[in-house]
Amino acid sequence: MIDKIKLIITDVDGILTDGSIYIGKDGDEYKKFNVLDGAAVKYAQFAKIQIAVISGRYSDATTSRMKELGLNELCFQGALNKIKPYEEIRSKLNLDHHEIAYIGDDLIDIPVLEKVGFPICSNDAHEYVKKISKFCTDSNGGEGVFREVVEFILKSQGRFEETLNSIKEQIYKK
């Protein structure tokens, strides 16, 4: 089933971040994102794998990071019921469930994990989430989970080297 993946949807808190929220004295919220995950977004895009984000909470920090990565069009925040944005994304991109992977870490992610063709979780995910996932990363949330997933999918599809060469050609062409 992994060979059919055309879209990766990811949670934010606990996957792209370690789940921590930093609040400054002025009330501003800060989060730490891993640059390895940001690079992996570009790798996936080179491989024509689409990326979407569904987060249970709204955060300006998430909005800024997703905009920087060019993911603001398919970024849904404040979605406690993640099925609605999932179905919206699936419909917009005209994909079947089996063409979608989802990365989650907590109980709120279970309804989507149960629908997609390839459910994935982080190493530090809730034990029940681990039980229903087909792949569990070695990485904990915020430590390159998304990067590990993208590389795993590309290698499983036999497209990792091709994607790497494509990236090299684009970046280093003379």
N, C-alpha and C positions, 0 to 999 in steps of 0.2 A: 503493500500500500504506500510505502514511503516514496516509491518511484513516481507516484501520481501527484505529489504535493506541488501546488502552484501558488499557495498562499500560506504564510505563517502569521498567525494572530498571537500577540503576546499581552500578558498582563504587565503592569508597570511595577507597583510596589511589591517587592519580594522576588522579582525576576530581573527587571532592568536596574533596580536599586536593591539595597539590602533590607528594605522595608523601614528604615529609619527616616524620621522626619525631623529636621532641625528647624527650630523657631528662633528667629532673632529677637532682640529686645524691642524692635519696632513692630513685631508681629509677622514679619516676612517669613515665608516658608522656604527652606532650602532642601535639596536632595542631592545625593551623589550618584552620578551615572558613570558607568565604566566605558572608557573609550574603545575597548575591544568590541563591545556591543555595537557602538556607533559604526565602526569599520565594517562589522558584519552586515549591517543594514545595506551598505554600499555593495558588499560582495553578493548579497542576495539579489539586489537590483541588477547587477551585472549579469547574473544568471537568469534573469527574467522571473524571479520569484517575488511575488508581491508581499508587502508587509502591512499589517494593520495593528492597531492598539486598542484594547478595551480595558479601562481602569475603573475600579469601583469608587474611587474618589477623584474629585476635581482638584487640580493643583496648577498654579501658574508656572511652577518649575517644570512640570511635565509638558505643559503647552510650549514653553520656550525650547525645551530639548527636542520635542517632536517636530517643531517648526524648523529647527536647525538641521534635522535629519531629512526634511522633506516629507514627513509623515502626517502633517496636520490634516490632510483631506480624509484620511481613514483613521483618525484618532477620536475615540469616544471616551469621555470621562464622566464621572459621577453616575456610572451605570451599575447600580447594585444588582439589577436583573440584567445579566450580560447576554441573555438569549436575544433580546430585541436588537441590540447593535450587531450581534453576530449574524442574525438573519438579514439585516439591512446590508451588511458588507457582502455576504454571500450572494444576495440578490443583485446588488450593484455590479459585482464582478462576474455574475453568471457562473458560479462554481457549485459543484456538488460537494456534499459533506466529505466524501473520501479524498477530495483534492485539497483539503485544509488541515493544517497542523495548528494546534493551540498549545501555548506554554502557560501553565498556571502553577500556583503554589498553595492555594488555600481553598477552603470549603466553598467559597463564593464562585470559584472557577469550575466546580464539578458539572453543572448543567451543560456548559459548553464543551468541556472535556469529554463528556459522554456522547456528544453529537458528532464531533469531528472524526475524520478518518485516522488521524495520528495524534493522540493526546500525549503531551510531554510535560514533565515537571522538573523542578530544580532539586538538587540533592537535599536541601533543607525544607522541602515541601511537607505539608501535613501527611501523616501516614496513610490516610484514606486516599488522598490524591495520588500518592505513589502507587497504591494498589490498582488504580484504574488507568494509569499511564503506561504507554507502550515503550517509552524511553524516559529514563531519569538521568539527568546530567551529573557529572562528577562535581560540577561547580555549584556553589551556593548562590543565592540571589545577590545580585550586584557585583558578582565576581566573574562575569563573562559567560553567563548562562546562554544568552542569545547567540553569542559567537560560537559556542560549542554546538548549539543546535543547528545553526546554518552550516557549519563545517560537516556535521554528521549527515545532514540531509544531502548536501552536495556530493559527499563521498559515497553515500548509499546510492545515489542516482548516477554515479560514475561521471560526475561533471565538475569535480573539484579542480583538477589540473587544468581543464579547459577554461574554467572561470578565472583561475589564477593567471593563466596566460593572457586572457582577455584584459584583465586588470593591468598587467604589466605593459601590454601594448598601448593601452589608453593613457597610462600615467607616464610611461617612459618613451613614448614614440618620439622619433627624432625629427 
